[in-house]
Amino acid sequence: MLNTSDAVIIGAGHNSLACACHLAQRGWRVAVYEQAAVPGGAVKTGEYTLPGFRHDWAAMNMSLFASSTFNNENAADLAKHGLAFAPTSHPFASVFPDDRWFGVSSDPALTTARVRGFSPADAAAWTKLTDSFHDDAESIFAVLGSPMNLRAFTSLGWKTLRKRGTGGALDLAQFLLKSPRSWLDQTFESDHIKATLAAWGMHLDFAPDIAGGAVFPYLEAMAGQAFGMVLGQGGADTVTRAMVSLIKARGGTVTCNARVTAINHTAGRATGITLEDGSTVIATKAVIANVAPSALLRLTGGTGDARHDTAMRTFQHAPGTMMIHLAMDALPTWIAPELKRFAYVHLAPSMDQMARTYAQAKAGLLPDEPVIICGQPTVVDPTRAPKGKHVLWLQVRMAPAVIKGDAAGQITATNWDTAAEPFANRALDILERYAPGTRAHILGRHIVTPQMLEADNPNLVGGDQICGSHHLHQHFMNRPARGYADGTTPLRNLYHTGAAVWPGGGTGAGPGTMLAKKLAR
């Protein structure tokens, strides 16, 4: 007997799970198939170092999910199925070689006072941004949360014109096209303030000089001050576990260790999938693929549309990331003790350094000074480690998927199996520079290379944690290809979702939620 569902979903990342939850609530029979041993994709947690130390595999910041449309519509049910958040009023900070630091907290007066310590003029600029954030963010979030089809985009354009006027709408469009450096140089004079905010661009493949990246440092700064940051209580996998439980309660299924080898289609219409064991699953309404564009091309064998297939084949990925998970008997010995209060501490001393790091990684070189994002989740959520102990979550950005050399001329290895240890030591040397003596507090560590990230989750091609560059040529209506930003494909009943599809990467479940609403309306 063949398995049959209304919707068959490939991959159990959070976009897939959000899509499945929404469709199941509206009476669809949904079945999710995941190649890994556990669901969640990049949103999962495990004891990767020592027993009792719970580390978020890749995603740690759950703020976008907590404020997402999906969570807002399902919060009560998700809470019944175990979802719990751990908020903090001290979301992020940066520390600098001159022993100074700057941090954003959810007390505007406190944060503004910190800015004033660097520049009175910047404090005035910060106050202006704070005062206008509600109105400006409403317009920006309207763009980022709108479907990228002509009808929705035209409607959004008219609404923006009516609200902001022609000049205001043009100003918004100009801002959305700016690079982080251009906006920061026009707004602030302190290099410390600029570097603190520019570090957020590196999370989404926007080095300081990449057009279209200004919006992310702006939103993270202002939203961090307005709302703080939210982590998952006990680990990011609280999100995954709650959604899987909710899918099952609504009659759906989630099957792991089930690799999909083909998307079946005939006469221009998707009909189901084939699994690695040779079995087939029929989809009566939709096959939904949460996969990287190259995988969509491979699984279909081609959609029959040359332009779409070319876009899938040439889709460009961001540089990779190395993760270092540390079990600690104490927090880092920061040069400024106040830094022990923050969820994130960025080690990215200047925009010039970030630009150099990005260029080196794009050239296939191990950067001589990679950007380090030091997550301190046990500051917010002590349940993740034994009493009095801590976990550190280190993201090392940027890292080349394929190593061609070492920008510092010190590491001779050109494969990740042998380059991982010395490159991780370089990152820990940087941490030690800002927090002397921290190495002595390490109880255990686990290094995750870009290759390991992709092996665990094929969507993270080359260790790209956002499943594709967000540069302007591959964003908005062009994500993943012009005409297909709404999740449709040239094959009827085949839909594409996940971070490769508008609105892109992050933990906000936007692509999955938008697609589910489109299908179930």
Secondary structure, DSSP 8 states (H G I E B T S, - for coil): --EEEEEEEE--BHHHHHHHHHHHHTT--EEEE-SSSSSBTTS-EE--SSTT--EESS----HHHHTSHHHHHHHHHHHHTT--EEEES--EEEE-TTS-EEEE-S-HHHHHHHHHTT-HHHHHHHHHHHHHHHHHHHHHHHHHTS--SHHHHHHHHHHHHHHHHHHHHHHHHHHHH--HHHHHHHH---HHHHHHHHHHHHHTT--TT-TT-THHHHHHHHHHHHH-EEEETTSTHHHHHHHHHHHHHTT-EEE-S--EEEEEEETTEEEEEEETTS-EEEEEEEEEE-S-HHHHHHHHT--S-HHHHHHHHH-----EEEEEEEEESS----SSGGGGG-SEEEE---HHHHHHHHHHHHTTEE-SS-EEEEE-HHHH-GGGSSTT-EEEEEEEEEE-SS--EETTS-----SHHHHHHHHHHHHHHHHHHHSTTGGGGEEEEEEE-HHHHHHH-TTSGGG-TTSS--SGGGSGGGSSSTT-TTSB-SSBTEEE-STTSTT-SSSS-HHHHHHHHHHH-
